[in-house]
Amino acid sequence: MHYIPRADTENGARNALVVIVYDGTIHWVPHRVYRSSCSIDVTNFPFDEQQCHMWFGSWTHTLPDIDMQLSFNGGIDLSTFQSDYKDSCEWDIISSEAERKLLPPDDPKPIAVMSFTLVLRRKRVFSSYILTLPCIILAVLTLVVFWLPADRPDRTSLAMNLLTSFLLLLLILVEAAPPTASSVPLLGIYYCFNMVIITVSIFLSTLVINISKAGQKGRPPPRWLRIIVLRFLAKLVFLFPEGCRKHYGIKKSCYCCGESNRRGASRDEQGEPISPCDTNYFLPEVQRLMVGNSEVASDFGRSFTKNKDEQQAQFSTNQYANVHVMIDDVHRSLHAIVQAITAQDLQVSRARCISTEWQNIGNVLDRFFFCLYVAVIIGSLITLSPKPQNTTFFWQDP
C-alpha cells in the first residue's frame, strides 16, 4: 500500500460549493468572478481615485422569501480576504463600504439588496515617471529658449523640438488614459497649454531676433519705443543697458541717432543752430590737426615771402604764383580729406549707435518675455497640473 500525498495549488479556485463541518454546520462560499461597470472620472489622471458600486439581490423573490443580512457592520472586512487577495499592479484598495437596502423602501414587500462600494486609487509610480516628470522637465527646459542670446537664430529650432516632444507626450497620454467623454485629464490640458505657450514663444523669439537685427537697416528706433522699452520696461526687469553715448563718447547734448539738442547749440553765419552731430565735435584731435596744418601753411607762406626778395633773382613772379596756387590746392585737398574722414567716422558711429540701441531694445523685450514666461509656467503648474489626493488606506478590523 502506497501513500500518495495530494498536492494542489495554493492560489487556485476551489470547486467545492459547500464546506461541511463535523458539527453539521454548512458553509457556502460562492466562487465567482463578478464584473461591474463603473463610471470613471479621469480629471486627475494619473492621480485619480475611482468608486465602484456592486449590487447583490434577488429581483424575483421578495423579503419574506429571501432576506439578506450583513455579517459585519460598517463595511467589508477586507482582512478576511487578505490570504486570497493579490495586489493589483495598477490599483490599490483604499476603503470599502457595505450597506443593506430595501427596494423600493415604501413597498410592503420590498427586495433585500446588498450594496458594496470599493474606493480604488491608481498606482502613481509608473505614471509619475512616464507622464508627469518629463512634462515638468520640458516645461522648465523651455526657459532656455529665452536664455539664449537674441542674435542666435537656433532659438526657434530649440522651441520647435520642444513642441515636438510635447506632442509625443500627448500621444502617450492618449494611449495611457482610459477613454471617456465625461471628463478631460488635467494633464492633457497642461500638455496642450504648454504647446500653446511654446508656439507663442516661437513667435516672440522671432520678434526679438527681428528687432535686434533692425539696426542693420540704418533706421533709428521710434521715440515712443525708446521711452516705453528703455525707460520703463528696462527698470521693471532690472536691466540697465548702456547707451551709445558711453560707447562712442557722445555727450548728452549730442544724440547721434537723429536727435539734436537745439538748446545751447552752435550757430552758423546766418544764425541757424548747427547740430553737434554735423560738426567735427567727435574728432577734436582732427580739428587741432587742421589748425596745425593751417599754421604750418601760413608759416611756410611767410617764410617763402621773406625769402622772396633774396631769391627774386632766381624765381620769377609767375613761378611764385604757381607755387602759391599749389600750396592752396594742397591745403584745400587736405581739408577735404579731413572732412571726408570726419563724415565717414560720424556715419560709422551713427550706424553703430543705431544698431546698439536696437539690440538694447531686443534685450529688454527678451528679458521681459522671459519673466512673463516664468510666471505663466509657475501659474500653469499650480493650477493645471494634477495633484495627488492624500487618502489613507482603510482596512476595517474584523
Secondary structure, 3 states (H helix, E strand, C coil): CCCCCCCCCCCCCCCCCEEECCCCCEEECCCCCCCCCCCCCCCCCCCCEEEEEEEEECCCCCCCCCCCCCCCCCCCCHHHHCCCCCCCCCEEEEEEEEEEEEECCCCCCCEEEEEEEEEEEECCHHHHHHHHHHHHHHHHHCCHHHHCCCCCCHHHHHHHHHHHHHHHHHHHHHHHCCCCCCCCCHHHHHHHHHHHHHHHHHHHHHHHHHHHCHHHHCCCCCHHHHHHHHHHHHHHCCCCCCCHHHHCCCCCCEECCCEECCCCCEECCCCCEECHHHCCCCCHHHHHHHHHHHHHHHHHHHHHHHCCCCCCCCCCHHHHHHHHHHHHHHHHHHHHHHHHHHHHHHHHHHHHHHHHHHHHHHHHHHHHHHHHHHHHHHHHHHHCCCCCCCCCCCCCCC
